């Protein structure tokens, strides 16, 4: 089972599978990084590496 992330805005536990994936902000390469957001309120929960190294 995937670890839950806790949304502090709507006080909901969100699994990685349920999270909405969006492009990152700033200079991060969107092919390598994604933001995981709460499906209930849209708050960003975590930015994760999704690309391959090397």
C-alpha positions in Angstrom: 0.0 0.0 0.0 1.3 3.5 -0.9 2.1 5.9 1.9 -0.6 8.5 2.4 0.0 12.2 2.2 -2.0 14.5 4.5 -3.7 17.6 3.1 -3.5 20.2 5.8 -6.1 22.3 4.0 -9.0 19.9 4.0 -7.6 17.4 6.5 -7.7 14.4 4.1 -5.3 11.5 3.6 -4.5 11.1 -0.1 -2.7 8.1 -1.6 -0.3 8.6 -4.4 -2.7 6.9 -6.8 -5.5 9.3 -5.9 -3.4 12.5 -6.1 -3.8 14.8 -9.1 -0.5 15.1 -11.0 0.4 18.5 -12.3 3.4 20.3 -13.8 5.8 21.8 -11.4 6.4 25.5 -11.0 9.7 27.2 -11.4 12.7 25.8 -13.3 12.1 22.1 -12.7 12.0 19.9 -15.8 8.4 18.7 -16.2 9.6 15.5 -17.8 11.5 14.6 -14.6 9.3 16.2 -11.8 5.6 16.3 -11.0 3.6 17.9 -8.3 1.1 15.7 -6.4 -2.0 17.7 -5.5 -5.1 16.9 -3.3 -8.0 15.7 -5.5 -10.5 17.4 -3.0 -9.1 20.9 -2.8 -6.2 21.1 -5.3 -3.5 22.0 -2.7 0.0 20.8 -3.6 1.1 18.0 -1.3 4.5 17.0 -2.7 6.8 17.3 -5.6 8.2 14.0 -6.8 11.0 12.8 -9.2 9.5 10.8 -12.0 12.3 10.8 -14.6 15.3 8.5 -14.9 18.7 9.5 -13.8 21.7 9.2 -16.0 
